[in-house]
Amino acid sequence: MEIETHNTTKRLTTVYGPVPSWRLGKSLGIDPILPPKTCTFDCIYCQLGKTKNKISLENWRVTKVSVSMVAEDLKSYIDKFGIESIDYITFSGSGEPTLNPDLGKMIKAVKRIAPSIPIAVLTNSSLFSLKKVRENLLEADLVVAKLDAPTEEIFKAINRPSEKITLKFVVKGLKKLRRETSGKIAIQIMLLKAKNKPLNSDVNSVKRLIELVNEVSPDEVELNTPTRPPSEKYVSVLSRKELSEIESLFRDNVEAEIISVYKGKPLREKKPRKLAEDEVLLLLVRRPCKAIDIARALNVSVSEVEVEIKRLIKSGKVKLVEFRGQKYYKIT
């Protein structure tokens, strides 16, 4: 994919951010897929919006990003900005990262380039039953794996998977990965409602989720509710009180934590610099952000971000979306 900035066209880099992450601190993203959104799911809460390129189980390999592209882009980033303040390098971005069959080689290449930085993979867990996918994840220090649904019916309602991908298939794969990897596995559960009615957040659903989590036996469980504009407008979020009650239910059985606060290193002070348009676009093409998120990621002032955002909105490249009383900016 190419991106247009100031009447020039350039290849979209696979490296973006860093972004302030609740779990991972200051996380430098690597996108092994590239836009448009390509996934085995079409989750109703996804911050990237609807899946443009829905991938079937039979045709799961997406190969437009190569190992050499990732290595080149990471070296270019390090040459320009350094890597001392990075907490994690995270494979995530425009869809499901395990769709790239070279993910394992990419992780090894990143470890050679930046051996001191731990590597995480954010995944929807849909392909873990495939041996090749599990092998690709063995080099990761941390796999953050989705498990949102307690039943097949709710799985289809929330995650809207490709045909032949079932909740049973997902859980089976998670258990296989748990047995085979020496890295950490975190289960991340997105708790939500649909039109203010419980979807996976009622007591019975939570109890079943706890049973599934215990079957997998992860190192940790992360509980969340949508904090960025979701794909479907009928999605409702849980209150902090509701999340806390669910956290208590989990903690009676397994260690769990509500993930909501940025815990990364403080931003380093740098000399003032001009914010480049493509820096903002490369970030927003992967996730909607508030002005403060962009400022933290790119280590510039909020006022400088607001000036650039105003120009990008005027040019039609970026639009404003309000969610939970907050202003988010996303690619048009």
Sequence and secondary structure as in RCSB ss.txt:
>XXXX:A:sequence
MEIETHNTTKRLTTVYGPVPSWRLGKSLGIDPILPPKTCTFDCIYCQLGKTKNKISLENWRVTKVSVSMVAEDLK
SYIDKFGIESIDYITFSGSGEPTLNPDLGKMIKAVKRIAPSIPIAVLTNSSLFSLKKVRENLLEADLVVAKLDAP
TEEIFKAINRPSEKITLKFVVKGLKKLRRETSGKIAIQIMLLKAKNKPLNSDVNSVKRLIELVNEVSPDEVELNT
PTRPPSEKYVSVLSRKELSEIESLFRDNVEAEIISVYKGKPLREKKPRKLAEDEVLLLLVRRPCKAIDIARALNV
SVSEVEVEIKRLIKSGKVKLVEFRGQKYYKIT
>XXXX:A:secstr
 EEEETTEEEE  SEEEEEEETTTEEEEEE SS SS EES   TT TT S SEE  STT    SS HHHHHHHHH
HHHHHH STT  EEEE SSB GGGSTTHHHHHHHHHHHSTTS EEEEE STTTTSHHHHHHHTT SEEEEE   S
SHHHHHHHH   TT  HHHHHHHHHHHHHH  SEEEEEEE  EETTEESS SHHHHHHHHHHHHHH  SEEEEE 
  S  SSTTEE   HHHHHHHHHHHHTTS EEE  S  S            HHHHHHHHTTS B HHHHHHHHT 
 HHHHHHHHHHHHHHTSEEEEEETTEEEEEE 
